[in-house]
Amino acid sequence: MFPTLKQYIDQIGANTVPENRKEVLDQLAAYIIYQQKEDKPINLNFICTHNSRRSHLGQVWAQVMASYYKIPDVLTFSGGTETTAVFPMIIKTLESQHFKVTMVDESENPLYEAAYGKDDALYLFSKAYDDESNPTEDFAAIMTCSQADEDCPLIVGADQRIAITYDDPKVSDGTDHQKQTYLERSLQIATEMKYVFSQIK
C-alpha cells in the first residue's frame, strides 16, 4: 500500500461511526466472519442505480480496508441496475485521497485503473450488477442507494443482501461545494469500511 494512503487511513477514526450505522455495518462484518470461518470466498458486490458514484466508493474502500487490515481472500465488485460511466468527480476525489488513477481507455464508459499500492489496483468502470465480470454466486450484495434497494427485490445468486445506503453526492453537482460533498461521502464510506474490517480477526 502506498505510504501516503496508509497514513491517510491511519488518521480515519473508525470509532466515530454512529451506533445506528454500526447495527447495519455489523451485518456485513458478520458475513465476512462467517465466510472466513467456513473457508469460503469473501466476495462483496456494491450495488447502486447507475454504478457511477457510491457503489464504486464502496468497492474501492472495502478492498483497501481489507488490504490495510491484511484480511485475505476478499474481492470487491460493483454494479448498477443500469450502466452509465464512472462520474469524473469520483476519480478526482480518489486522487485527492492518495490513489493513483489512470484512464485505461477513453470510451463513453471509460475504464480506470485505481492503484492503491505498487502492485495493487482495482479496475473501475460502470456495469450492471450481474455483469460477467461480477460473481454469480457466493457473494454478498451491498445496496448502497435506496433506489437500487427498492428496484431490485431479488439479487440472484447472493448469499446475503445488506442495505448500507448513502446520500448521493450528485446533489452537489454544479455547485461550489461539489468537491467538499464528494470528499465527505468518500470519507464516510472509508470510515465505515474501516469500522467493518476492524471487526475481523
TAJO-V725544 format. One record per helix or strand of 2 or more residues. SS is the DSSP state (~ for helix, > for strand). FROM is the first residue (numbers start at 0). LEN is the number of residues. If there is no record, write none. Layout:
BEGIN
ss:SS from:FROM len:LEN
ss:SS from:FROM len:LEN
END
This chain:
BEGIN
ss:~ from:2 len:8
ss:~ from:13 len:3
ss:~ from:18 len:19
ss:> from:41 len:7
ss:~ from:53 len:15
ss:> from:73 len:7
ss:~ from:87 len:9
ss:> from:99 len:6
ss:> from:110 len:7
ss:> from:119 len:5
ss:> from:138 len:5
ss:~ from:145 len:6
ss:> from:157 len:6
ss:~ from:168 len:4
ss:~ from:177 len:21
END
